[in-house]
């Protein structure tokens, strides 16, 4: 990687951001914490090894610098925990860093919800097991064991993600427009290039002689966009088309993602000691959680119910994009869409509750686990010390 960016340059980027002074200070403080805890050569290593944070470091946009600020504050939250040295090793290793970043985010969320959260802590019994995270609830003092994993993208996931990103690109180059719609199928590379060229030409007309334009292409796209003057037209189009404003969904994926999640639940619950309640958290490809949350819950809940040691299963994805925040109940389960970092970062959660758990946990404990995902946000200003 020929491009070099130092910690001093990251801090200069923060000073140049069009943000309130207090927020710039919080972000800069977080970046200094990264330098202190990960070492002054960390950024160089990220750029030279193809580390998962490479694009975040290279991207000088406000949301990328804000994410790095959060990352530093999350490190400071975790540094005093028993498992931090192992977590730090994982964050440095480019092959293991994605999983380490997920662990750090979960530790952050559970800590903000009031738990004591310790990664990689051995639990002794007939066999020694090492849950990914051990939680201690502040009121009940009960321990909860958390296993988390990444559901890696399949070939269909990768093709669908490529289609979505390429169709999104001409929309993201215009900060003065709004849009909504759906991509109706996964596109081949030549068809996608053709579609994007046509989109780019049509979007260029917005603001010149048009304030609203229907960008739909039969069987491929159902999409419209507008300038500020055309908002009423877009709202009417969205209502008639059944689309949500500020959302580009799809394409649908022909892949047995539900089957992969079921198998993962069965495998990961074996890692949880039988003496305490457990939670399995699965980070999925973003495209999966853009599908109907009710359908996903109905397809997975019976697998959860089969394992009485589990209090809950959480499906989780992060991506950059558009969409409105959501908090809704689906029977006993819960669906959350949360935004952060200038509304560019989107987190989606499906929280599935096990009504057939062998030893029901206190209601307050269950609510606090849920709160870690429904209310706790990735934001420097919400940083709290470890309890």
N, C-alpha and C positions, 0 to 999 in steps of 0.2 A: 504494500500500500504506500504510494508515494506521498500522499497528502499527510501533513503533520499538523496536529493541533495540540497545543499545550494547555495546561490548567489555567495559565494566565490569559490565554486567548478565550477560553470558556468564560472566565470572569469578565473579560472585556465585552464579550457578547451580551452578558447579562446586563451590564451597565447601559448598553445601547438599546435595551428593550423598552418599548413604549408601555411601561407598567408603573403602578404606584411605587413610591420609594420603598415602602415597607416590604412589598412583595419581592422587589429586586434584591433587597437585603436578605430575605429568607432563602431565596434561590441561591444566591452567592454563598451563603453560609453552608448550604447543603453541598455545594460543589467543593468547598474547602474541606468538609468532612470526608468526602470521597478521597481526596488527596491524602488526608491524614490517616485514614483507616485502611485504604487499599494500596497506598504507596504512590510516590511521585511519578513512577513509570507506568502506572495503570493505563492511562490514556494511550500512551505509545503502544503498549501491548494490545489494547483493544483494536487499534488501527492496523497493526501489523499481522494479527492472527486470524482475522475474519470473525472476531468475537461478535456475539449477538447484539452488543451495544454499539457496534461500529456505525451504523446508519444514524443512530440517535446522536452520537458525537459529531458526525459530519453535518447533519441537518442543523442549520443555525436558526431555525424558526423558534418562536417563543415557546411553543408547546414542548419542543425537544429540550430546551434549557430548563423549563419548569419541571419536566420529568426527571432530569438529572438532579435538580435540587431536591425533589422528593426522595430520590434514591439515596442521597446522602443522609437525609434526616431519618430514613428507614434504617440505614446502617447504624446510626447512633442509637436508635431504639433497641436494636438487637445486640449491640456490641457486648453488653454485660451478661448475656445469656450463656448458659453452659455450652450449647452447641455452636456458638458463633465461630470458633476457629475452623471447624469443618465446613460451615456455610461459606466462610470467606474463601476457602480453597475452591469450593464449587463455583463461586462467582468469578473467580479468576480464570478457571479452566474453560476455554471456549467450547469444549464438547459438552460440558455440564452446566454452563452458565444459565441457559434458559430455565432449567429446572430450579437452579438456585435463585433466580430472580422471582420465580413464582413462589418459592418458599418464603423469601423476604417479604413479598407483598402480603402473604397470608399471615405471617408473624405480625406485620404492621397492622393489618385489619383486626386481628384478634386482640392485640395490645390496646388499640384504640377503643375496643369494645369492653375493656376492663380485665381481660384475662392475663394471667402470666403464661406466656407462650415460649416454650423451649424446644428448638429444633434438635433432632438427632440425639435424644436422651434414651439410653437403654432401660428397658423394663424387665425386671427379673421375675421368673416364675419357673414352671417346668422347663421352659425354653426361654432363653434371652431373646427378646424382640426389641427392635429399635424403630418405633413409629417415627414418621417424618417430623411430626410436631406433637408435643405433649402440652395440653392446656390445663390450667388450674383455674377453676371458677372462683372469683373473689368472695362471693357470699356463701356458697355451699361447700367450698373447698374440694369439690369433686374433681377428679381428673378425667379428661376426655382425650382419646388418642385419635390423631388425624393422620390419614394416609392420603397423599396426593400424587398425581401423575399426569403426564401429558398424553393425550390421545393424538398421536402423530397424524399428519395429513395423509390421506390415501391419494392415489393418482387422480381420482375424480375430484377430490377436494382441491388439489393443486390446479387442475384445469379450470375449475369453477372460480377459484380465487383469481387466477390470471385474467379470466374474462371480466370479472367484476372490476378489478383494478384498472384494466385498460379502458373500459367504458366510463369509469369514473373520471379518468384523467382530464378530458376536455371540460368536464363540469367543474373540476377543482381549480382550473386555471382562471376562472372568472369569480372573483370574490363579490361581485355586485349582483349575482343572480341567485334565485331560489329554484329548487327542482324537486320532483318526487316521481316515483315510478318503480317498475320492476324489470329485471332482465329475465326473459322467459325461458332461455335455455343456454347451456354451455356452448360456446362458439369455437370453431376451429380457428387457427391463427390467421389464415388469409381472410376468412369471413369477418373476424374481429377487427382486423386492420381496415377493411372496407367500411364497417359500421362506424368505427371511430373517425375515419376521414369525413364521412357524411355528417356525423354529429358535430365535429369541429366547425365545418362550414356553416351549418344551420345555427349553431350557438353564436357564431360571429355576427349574425344578423340582429341579435338581441341588443337593444339600446340604440340601434341605428334607425331602422324603420319599423321595428316590432318590439312590443313590451311583453308579449306572451307567444310561445311557440310550442306546438305539439310535435315532439320529436319521435313519436312512435314509429316503429317499423314492424309490420305484421309478422307475428310468429317469433319475433326476436326481442323487441323492446315495447314496453308500454311506459312512456316517459314524456314529461312536459317540463318546461322551465319558463321563468319570467324574470323581469326586472322588478324594482319596487312598484312601478306604475301598473304592473300586470298581476299583482297579488290576488285580486278578486277573481280574475280569470283562472288562475292556478288553483285556487280553493274550490271553485266550481268544478273544474276538471277532475280534481282529486276525489271530490264527493261522488261524482258520476262514475268514476273508474274504480272506486273502492281502494284507492291508494292513500297512504299516510304522507302528510307534508314533511319535508326535510328528510325523506327516507328513500334510499335506492336499495331495493331488496332483490334477492335471487342472485344467480340463477339456481333453480332446483338441482339437487345432486342425486344421481342414481348410484347410491352407495349404501351399504348396510351399516350406517353409523350407529344406529340403535343397538344392533347386535354386538358391535365392538364395545360400546359402553357397558352392556350387560356383562360381557366376558370380563371386562376390566373390574367391575364391581365385585364379581365373584372372586377374582384373583387377589385384589387388594384387601378385601376383608379378612383374608387369611393372615395378613400381617398384623392384625389388631389383636392385642391380648384380650382374652375372654373376660377378664375380671372387671373391665371398665367399658363404658359406652364409647363407640367409635363413630367417626365421620370420614367418609371417603369423598375426596374432592378431585374432580377430573377436569383438567383444562382441555377444552375441545377446540377444533378448528372453528374460526368465527362463523363460517357459513352454516354450521349445524344449528347454532342458537339463533339464527335469523329465520328459522322455520317456525311453525306454530308451536308455542310453548306448551299449550294444552295437550297437543298430540304427543309431544316428546314425553311429558309427564305420564300420560296414560300408557305409553309404550314401555316405560322403564320402572314404574312404581312397583310392579309385582316382583321384579328381581330384588328390589330393596326390601320388600316385605318378607322375602324368603330368609333374610339374614337378621335374626333377632338381636345380634350384638350391635347393629348399626342404628344410631339415632337419626342419621340423615345422610343423603348423598347430595353433593353440590356440583352442578355442571357450570363451567365458567369459561368465558372467552374474553380476550381483549383485542381491539383493533382500532385503527384510525378510520374515521368516517363520520357520517351524519346520522341523525335520528333523535327522537324525543325521549326524555327520561320517562321511565315506567316503574310503578310499584303496584303490583296486583296480586291478589290471592287466587289460586287455582285449586279449589277444594282445600285440603290440608297443606298444599304446597304454595310456593311463593315465587314470583317472577320479578326480576329487577333489571332495568337498564339504567346505567349511571354514566354520567359524563364528567370529564376532568380535563385540566390543562387546556384552557381556552376552548373548551367544548369540542376538541378534536379527538380526544381519547375516549373510547366507548368501552365500558365493561358490561357484560351480560351475565346474569346469574339465574339459574334455576335451582331453587332450594327445595328438595323433596324430603318430606318428613315421614318417618316410619311409625305408623300407628300401632304396629304389632311388635314393638320392641320388647325384649324379655323383661328388662327392668326399666320401666318408664322413668325418665329424668324429670326433675322439677321444671315447672313451666317457665320460671325466670331464667333458668339455665338455657332452655331451648330458645327463648326469646333473645338472649344475649348472643348465642351462636348466630342466629338469623341477623341480628343487628350488625354484626361484623361485615355482612355483605350488603344489607339494605341501607345502612346509614353511614358507615365509616367510609371516608373518601381518601383518595390519593392526593394529599394537599399538604404542603409544608406547614401551613398555618394551623393545622389540626394536630401537629406533633405533640405527643405526651410522653413523659418519662416512663420507663418500665415500672409497673407497680411494685 
